[in-house]
Amino acid sequence: MQLSIRIAALASIIFAAICLWFAVDGFGSLGSISDPEEAAGARDFAWFWLFLAFVGAAIAWVSWYIAGVAEKSDT
């Protein structure tokens, strides 16, 4: 099964948005954690989701760019 590269880019954007939501939720919940060790783990968890959001956004941008280059070469 083949997917259009534009659909793959949109799926990557959705993935990045979900990861960003988890990261923001993780950073927002740090204030309610009193245990320093648990707070450090939660902070690492949030940074990991933020990293995944950037990866998803980068994949989406590269996919969209490749689709644009492919369209220009077809014409």
PyRosetta script that sets phi, psi and omega in degrees:
from pyrosetta import init, pose_from_sequence

init()
pose = pose_from_sequence("MQLSIRIAALASIIFAAICLWFAVDGFGSLGSISDPEEAAGARDFAWFWLFLAFVGAAIAWVSWYIAGVAEKSDT")
pose.set_psi(1, 128.2)
pose.set_omega(1, 179.1)
pose.set_phi(2, -104.7)
pose.set_psi(2, 141.5)
pose.set_omega(2, 174.9)
pose.set_phi(3, -109.7)
pose.set_psi(3, 144.6)
pose.set_omega(3, 173.2)
pose.set_phi(4, -63.8)
pose.set_psi(4, 145.9)
pose.set_omega(4, -179.5)
pose.set_phi(5, -66.4)
pose.set_psi(5, -28.8)
pose.set_omega(5, 176.2)
pose.set_phi(6, -68.8)
pose.set_psi(6, -38.2)
pose.set_omega(6, 177.4)
pose.set_phi(7, -66.8)
pose.set_psi(7, -38.3)
pose.set_omega(7, 176.8)
pose.set_phi(8, -63.6)
pose.set_psi(8, -39.1)
pose.set_omega(8, 177.9)
pose.set_phi(9, -65.4)
pose.set_psi(9, -42.3)
pose.set_omega(9, 178.4)
pose.set_phi(10, -65.1)
pose.set_psi(10, -38.6)
pose.set_omega(10, 176.2)
pose.set_phi(11, -63.5)
pose.set_psi(11, -37.0)
pose.set_omega(11, 177.3)
pose.set_phi(12, -67.0)
pose.set_psi(12, -36.9)
pose.set_omega(12, 177.3)
pose.set_phi(13, -65.6)
pose.set_psi(13, -41.6)
pose.set_omega(13, 177.7)
pose.set_phi(14, -63.9)
pose.set_psi(14, -42.9)
pose.set_omega(14, 176.8)
pose.set_phi(15, -59.4)
pose.set_psi(15, -44.8)
pose.set_omega(15, -179.6)
pose.set_phi(16, -63.6)
pose.set_psi(16, -39.7)
pose.set_omega(16, 179.7)
pose.set_phi(17, -65.4)
pose.set_psi(17, -40.4)
pose.set_omega(17, 178.1)
pose.set_phi(18, -65.5)
pose.set_psi(18, -43.4)
pose.set_omega(18, 178.2)
pose.set_phi(19, -63.1)
pose.set_psi(19, -40.6)
pose.set_omega(19, 178.2)
pose.set_phi(20, -63.9)
pose.set_psi(20, -37.7)
pose.set_omega(20, 178.0)
pose.set_phi(21, -62.6)
pose.set_psi(21, -44.1)
pose.set_omega(21, 177.0)
pose.set_phi(22, -62.1)
pose.set_psi(22, -39.7)
pose.set_omega(22, -179.9)
pose.set_phi(23, -65.4)
pose.set_psi(23, -46.5)
pose.set_omega(23, 179.7)
pose.set_phi(24, -63.0)
pose.set_psi(24, -41.5)
pose.set_omega(24, 177.4)
pose.set_phi(25, -62.5)
pose.set_psi(25, -40.8)
pose.set_omega(25, 178.8)
pose.set_phi(26, -65.3)
pose.set_psi(26, -44.5)
pose.set_omega(26, 178.3)
pose.set_phi(27, -67.4)
pose.set_psi(27, -34.4)
pose.set_omega(27, 179.8)
pose.set_phi(28, -69.7)
pose.set_psi(28, -27.6)
pose.set_omega(28, -178.7)
pose.set_phi(29, -86.5)
pose.set_psi(29, -1.9)
pose.set_omega(29, -178.1)
pose.set_phi(30, -65.7)
pose.set_psi(30, -30.2)
pose.set_omega(30, -178.3)
pose.set_phi(31, -66.3)
pose.set_psi(31, -25.2)
pose.set_omega(31, -177.3)
pose.set_phi(32, -91.4)
pose.set_psi(32, 1.5)
pose.set_omega(32, -179.0)
pose.set_phi(33, -99.4)
pose.set_psi(33, 122.0)
pose.set_omega(33, -177.2)
pose.set_phi(34, -94.0)
pose.set_psi(34, -26.5)
pose.set_omega(34, -179.5)
pose.set_phi(35, -77.5)
pose.set_psi(35, 120.6)
pose.set_omega(35, -177.7)
pose.set_phi(36, -60.9)
pose.set_psi(36, -36.6)
pose.set_omega(36, -179.4)
pose.set_phi(37, -68.9)
pose.set_psi(37, -40.7)
pose.set_omega(37, 177.9)
pose.set_phi(38, -68.0)
pose.set_psi(38, -36.9)
pose.set_omega(38, 177.6)
pose.set_phi(39, -64.5)
pose.set_psi(39, -38.7)
pose.set_omega(39, 178.3)
pose.set_phi(40, -64.8)
pose.set_psi(40, -41.1)
pose.set_omega(40, 177.2)
pose.set_phi(41, -64.9)
pose.set_psi(41, -40.3)
pose.set_omega(41, 178.5)
pose.set_phi(42, -66.9)
pose.set_psi(42, -37.1)
pose.set_omega(42, 178.4)
pose.set_phi(43, -65.5)
pose.set_psi(43, -42.8)
pose.set_omega(43, 176.6)
pose.set_phi(44, -62.8)
pose.set_psi(44, -39.7)
pose.set_omega(44, 177.2)
pose.set_phi(45, -60.5)
pose.set_psi(45, -44.8)
pose.set_omega(45, -179.6)
pose.set_phi(46, -66.2)
pose.set_psi(46, -41.5)
pose.set_omega(46, 178.2)
pose.set_phi(47, -63.4)
pose.set_psi(47, -36.5)
pose.set_omega(47, 178.0)
pose.set_phi(48, -63.2)
pose.set_psi(48, -44.3)
pose.set_omega(48, 178.5)
pose.set_phi(49, -66.7)
pose.set_psi(49, -34.3)
pose.set_omega(49, 176.3)
pose.set_phi(50, -66.4)
pose.set_psi(50, -40.4)
pose.set_omega(50, 175.9)
pose.set_phi(51, -59.9)
pose.set_psi(51, -45.1)
pose.set_omega(51, 178.4)
pose.set_phi(52, -62.8)
pose.set_psi(52, -35.0)
pose.set_omega(52, 177.3)
pose.set_phi(53, -64.0)
pose.set_psi(53, -42.6)
pose.set_omega(53, 178.1)
pose.set_phi(54, -65.8)
pose.set_psi(54, -38.5)
pose.set_omega(54, 177.6)
pose.set_phi(55, -63.7)
pose.set_psi(55, -45.4)
pose.set_omega(55, 178.3)
pose.set_phi(56, -61.7)
pose.set_psi(56, -41.2)
pose.set_omega(56, 178.6)
pose.set_phi(57, -66.4)
pose.set_psi(57, -39.4)
pose.set_omega(57, 179.1)
pose.set_phi(58, -65.4)
pose.set_psi(58, -42.3)
pose.set_omega(58, 178.2)
pose.set_phi(59, -63.8)
pose.set_psi(59, -40.3)
pose.set_omega(59, 178.3)
pose.set_phi(60, -62.7)
pose.set_psi(60, -44.1)
pose.set_omega(60, -178.9)
pose.set_phi(61, -64.4)
pose.set_psi(61, -45.2)
pose.set_omega(61, -179.7)
pose.set_phi(62, -63.6)
pose.set_psi(62, -42.0)
pose.set_omega(62, 179.0)
pose.set_phi(63, -62.5)
pose.set_psi(63, -44.7)
pose.set_omega(63, -179.8)
pose.set_phi(64, -64.9)
pose.set_psi(64, -38.9)
pose.set_omega(64, 178.3)
pose.set_phi(65, -63.8)
pose.set_psi(65, -44.9)
pose.set_omega(65, 179.5)
pose.set_phi(66, -63.1)
pose.set_psi(66, -38.8)
pose.set_omega(66, 177.8)
pose.set_phi(67, -63.4)
pose.set_psi(67, -39.6)
pose.set_omega(67, 178.4)
pose.set_phi(68, -66.1)
pose.set_psi(68, -40.7)
pose.set_omega(68, 178.5)
pose.set_phi(69, -66.5)
pose.set_psi(69, -40.0)
pose.set_omega(69, 179.9)
pose.set_phi(70, -65.6)
pose.set_psi(70, -38.3)
pose.set_omega(70, 178.2)
pose.set_phi(71, -66.6)
pose.set_psi(71, -38.3)
pose.set_omega(71, 179.0)
pose.set_phi(72, -67.1)
pose.set_psi(72, -35.6)
pose.set_omega(72, -179.2)
pose.set_phi(73, -75.5)
pose.set_psi(73, -21.7)
pose.set_omega(73, 178.2)
pose.set_phi(74, -75.5)
pose.set_psi(74, -25.9)
pose.set_omega(74, -176.4)
pose.set_phi(75, -91.2)
pose.dump_pdb("model.pdb")
